[in-house]
């Protein structure tokens, strides 16, 4: 394994297209735009002809063509995706977006997928942002499909005609699951639908999450692993008031050494769903072990999640907010009400989080300069220029692969304006 990070960059962009770290390649959120131009005219429909052509098809072809021509520089390709996340603006784009994948991805091992909505992206008229985790073509543990014995087919097989994504894949010492909701091959479970005649038989969020975790237990078992091997969990939720119920169930399934976890408030694609979850686990047949990082001196989460989890040369951090878990918004990130115009809350939050993340990385045996993946969840996108310059000033030409988008509501700590989802590499 190489001891260096390799960056794939393009002119006039502070964010790299991709960062190669060992046998994994992390790809920034890809949107269909040109620097200084935005979405180019050739990706738009002819004036007066709104029904001739598909905007999402044009934008995705642009994105995939760009990646196809450049990813070889970091020893990967569109046939080597281990996990893809899609952040869409428009519901009418989803069907075409899934169908277009068949033209680019491996037909035998299409990547596990999570597709959700975002209210806003950083580029005007961009309809989607895609980020990916890829595997090196020369990885010692290449992509490996998993034979399923328990989980039902995904509903997309019935609605579209083929499996547009795998439910789970192995590679580079890790296991990646799809984004999972409470549905089977026939669609959403009847208990989740609004016309279900007994709506109070279950707490709907608890019911949905239990189903999802049980399905992912099945996927992990088929891959030779268990919940004990999960190092990172990502939850997409429509209502932050559900966190208390989620935490109760989470503690049941992860009573010791819980994974790092990030909770993102976004609208979901399967309409009756309140929660969607995905896991990354270490492959027990690979070289890595799960290790909980004891982050002494760093505020501990009040939820059943680990601040950081190490797996081989990678460190997965739980969602980073400007909280000390005592006051909600940390006092250091709070604007002095007597001088409200002499500081900016978003900027104070970013400064607080950068300092905290630096400490976590140091404890884990690495540096904030070795971050390889960064997602930024904004309550208000006007905070981008007020916060991103702090990261650029701190990291310079070592900015990680980054994806920025707006959330649909308050963050898990409602007084906070920004959340960071981070992965680091230990050289």
Secondary structure, 3 states (H helix, E strand, C coil): CCCCEEEECCCCCCCCCEEEECCEEEEEEECCCECCCECCHHHCCCCCCCCCCCHHHHHHHHHHHHHHHHHHHHCCCCCCEEEEEEEECCHHHHHHHHHHHHHCCCCCCCCEEEEEECCCECCCCCCEEEEEEEECCCCCCCCEECCCCCCCCCHHHHHHCCCCCCCEEEECCEEEECCECCEECCEECHHHCCCCCCCCCCCHHHHHHHHHHHHHHHHHHHCCCCHHHEEEEEEEECCHHHHHHHHHHHHHHCCCCCCEEEEEECCECCCCCCEEEEEEEECCCCCCCEEECCCCCCCCCCCCCCCEEEECCEEEECCECCECCCCCECHHHCCCHHHCCCCCHHHHHHHHHHHHHHHHHHHCCCCHHHEEEEEEEECCHHHHHHHHHHHHHHHHHHCCEEEEEECCCCCCCCCCCEEEEEEEECC
